[in-house]
Amino acid sequence: MELGDRMLRALLSGLGRKGGTRGWAFSSWQPYLPLAGLLSATEVVSHWTAVFEKRGIPEAQASSEYIVAHVLGAKTFQSLRPVLRTQPLSPWQLQHVQKLSSCRLQRMPVQYILGEWDFQGLSLKMAPPVFIPRPETEELVEWVLKEVTQSSCPMGAQGGPLILEVGCGSGAISLSLLSQLPQRGAGHTSCPGAPWTWSSATLPTSSTKTWSSWPLRSAGTGYEDPVALDGGEEGMDIITRILALAPWLLKDSGSIFLEVDPRHPELVGSWLQSRPDLSLDLVAVRKDFCGRPRFLHIRRSGPQCGCLIEA
């Protein structure tokens, strides 16, 4: 029996039920008895991909594949054993797919729907409104790891560099560094101006004008905390605050690594030139995998200014 015939049977079986068939192909599609046990994972992916595309959901096929794979206990659809892709789904599995797909129809990010997301080999818990780590941030972590392992920078009391993450969100950066730099210092101090060797951050860098004009923002259907996205008039508010504090946060020759908007490297360079008192140098700009200037390495060239509280 063709997939279309099965869908027709499901539609006809819904006639006479409360609410009729209105919206059955979108948010209230139900695994009616004639449908249950007949559709394979591949067919369910095709069905929901078509639904998502019709409703204008971004990354329709990937969203459908992630949801179906999650229900079947896998990370990705491609990692499913061939038999799991072709054997019929149970009524419970079909119902679970429908429930999660309904969330996607409300434009909830897949990461929140699944409740987890992989980052640098770690599986991180995800829930609104925590900022979802982007693929570009993995590149930032890789750059920091390379610089730390190749550097002869001063070590902390526990034998590793002292690294401060600003704007932690899900903690993706810190957790990745901890898992790959087991000697990293993690001690507590009563002075926020502790002599940090390295600092890294993924900061809100979207301008207020850009952020307020986003379709999801204007429709009120955004799920991430706007504080993690809106960086002020030019998207520079938090960046300049961090850099202004750097003389009290970093050791001499300490470094700051930032993930920024592609517009910001030039703006940051100009801002640092206007603040020679900070003794901060923009030493490197790196592009992301799409070729956009995304990451900054800023180094402190003067002595630390002491304790931030005293200042």
Disulfide bonds with the S-S distance in Angstrom:
Cys191-Cys307 2.42
